[in-house]
Structure formats: structure tokens, C-alpha cells
């Protein structure tokens, strides 16, 4: 799978800060890791003349729209009304037809399923398809080559990312899931012994709030995810000057200190020098991909990806 999607996706860099390792998937084409699964789906399945259809809180829709444009396919994307203006604009910029449907991801998903039946378009699910797991799993493959880890912290929504990463590592590292208290999809699934509906709200509503985790990812999570932590979302604000974000009123390093304390709590009593944590995405309501990345990250990405950019990069 990695060889198949490699011409179309970036090998994103990692940076070390405050004793942690971060993999910068926010620098990926379309702004998130989702493009990996999108290309995996479109390159391994027969796409009809009607094109593809997807439902999304924003990131998956942008990824499918980007992949479809790159492969010269038609795309129709359904999003809920809570999707951010930045994500909607990104989807439109890739030339996809965009439809706003309902207030939550589940509403957009139902509408996309109806369209797939009516038009014959290929449905590309955000997380509960084999292609999504295989594509997102390449994040784990890259990370294993880039950093020596013993603890890996991964954000959870529908579970495509953590499921794919867990399937790649197969217990070689300690994997901890993190999800918002108001969208505890994997927490509810593990307690029930399988995917069940969970509440979906809070700041995560625009991108991390499906009703339940995917059926395909659950066996990997049950076997390889050590635990899931419910996390109260941090308050992010824009800096008045310069680029980037900070947490609360603490500039610069203040944004990383809560994460460092969180990671230290997960890995104790292991030696700090032998451990590392990674957050797949720590984002405010406005997509982090819409922010100008720090200079260090921009330089790293440019150096590592000058040979890997897609002809239709956006």
C-alpha cells in the first residue's frame, strides 16, 4: 500500500519539542492524514463514471476532493452545517461539488449514502473501509522509521487513524488513544465490547464526532490499544503577532506544557529519555492546516518533500 500511494502523499516530518516527538500530518496534502486513506481507496477500487461521494466534517472531504482532482475523477462531498468555513473553502478549492446537509456528521453520511444509491457513485467512507485503515496505517510505518518510541498517543474520532496505526505496530509500542470527553466513541465501544452509539458534541463536533467507531478498526483497538483517555479540550487562541497558536494566555512553550504533563503521566515510571508521545492532531475549531506552520516545520517539510509533491498539489 505504501508504494501505491507514495507518489501522491508526503512523507511528513517529525519534530522534537519539550521531550515529545510530533509527526506533522497537518503539513500533508489537503491538510491532514486523511489524504492517505483517500488515495488508498481511489487507487484500489473501481471508480464508476459517476465518480465518488463522501461525507465528512471537513478533513476527509478535503482529502477525497484532493485525491479525486489528482486522479481526474468527479467528487461530491456532503458536510454538516457545523463544518468550519476554512474546511468548506478548502473542499471547494479542489473542485468538488459540495452539499451542506444536517447538523452533524451522521446527517451528512445518510445523505451521501442516498446519493450513492441514486447516482451509482462510489462511496468513500471517512474511516470504516479497508482502504482508510491501510492508508492511515502508513503514518505508523513512517513514524517507526523516523523516531524510536515506546508510547504513542493518537487522537480518536471514528478510529481509522488509531486502527491503522495499531494494525501496523501490532503491539511493538504502547498505544494510547485520546478523545474528547464529549465525543467518547472508542471509550464507549471498549466498555460495551463493540462499536455502539456515543454522544457527539463539544469543540470536536465539526470533525471528530461520528456516532460510533468503525467496525473494521475495533478488533485492532481491542487487541493493541492499551487504554483510552478522555481529554478536556484545551482552549486555543490566535496570537496577536506572528504565526501559530498558543494555549490560554501562555505564549510559545505554554501551548506544549499541558501536553508534556499529559504524556509524562502516561509513560511514568519509564525514563523520559526512552519515551516519546505523538498527537496525531491537536486542533482548534479552525483547522490547524489553515494556520501558517512554524518556520522550523516549513523548512523540514520542504527539505523532506521536495521530491514527493503530487503534480496536483494544493
C-alpha positions, 0 to 999 in steps of 0.5 A: 500500500505504501508504494501505491500511494507514495507518489501522491502523499508526503512523507511528513516530518517529525519534530522534537519539542519539550521531550515529545516527538510530533509527526506533522500530518497537518503539513500533508496534502489537503491538510491532514492524514486523511489524504492517505486513506483517500488515495488508498481507496481511489487507487484500489477500487473501481471508480464508476463514471459517476465518480465518488461521494463522501461525507465528512466534517471537513478533513476527509472531504478535503482529502477525497476532493484532493485525491479525486482532482489528482486522479481526474475523477468527479467528487461530491462531498456532503458536510454538516452545517457545523463544518468550519468555513476554512474546511468548506473553502478548502473542499471547494478549492479542489473542485468538488461539488459540495452539499451542506446537509444536517447538523452533524456528521451522521446527517451528512453520511445518510445523505451521501449514502442516498446519493450513492444509491441514486447516482451509482457513485462510489462511496468513500467512507471517512474511516470504516473501509479497508482502504482508510485503515491501510492508508492511515496505517502508513503514518505508523510505518513512517513514524517507526522509521523516523523516531524510536518510541515506546508510547504513542498517543493518537487522537480518536474520532471514528478510529481509522487513524488509531486502527491503522496505526495499531494494525501496523505496530501490532503491539511493538509500542504502547498505544494510547488513544485520546478523545474528547470527553464529549465525543467518547466513541472508542471509550464507549465501544471498549466498555460495551465490547463493540462499536455502539452509539456515543454522544457527539458534541463539544469543540470536536463536533465539526470533525471528530464526532461520528456516532460510533467507531468503525467496525473494521478498526475495533478488533485492532483497538481491542487487541493493541490499544492499551487504554483510552483517555478522555481529554478536556479540550484545551482552549486555543487562541490566535496570537496577536503577532506572528504565526501559530497558536498558543494555549490560554494566555501562555505564549510559545512553550505554554501551548506544549506544557499541558501536553508534556504533563499529559504524556509524562503521566502516561509513560511514568515510571519509564525514563523520559529519555526512552519515551516519546508521545505523538498527537496525531492532531491537536486542533482548534475549531479552525483547522490547524492546516489553515494556520501558517506552520512554524518556520522550523516545520516549513523548512523540514517539510520542504527539505523532506518533500521536495521530491514527493509533491503530487503534480496536483498539489494544493 
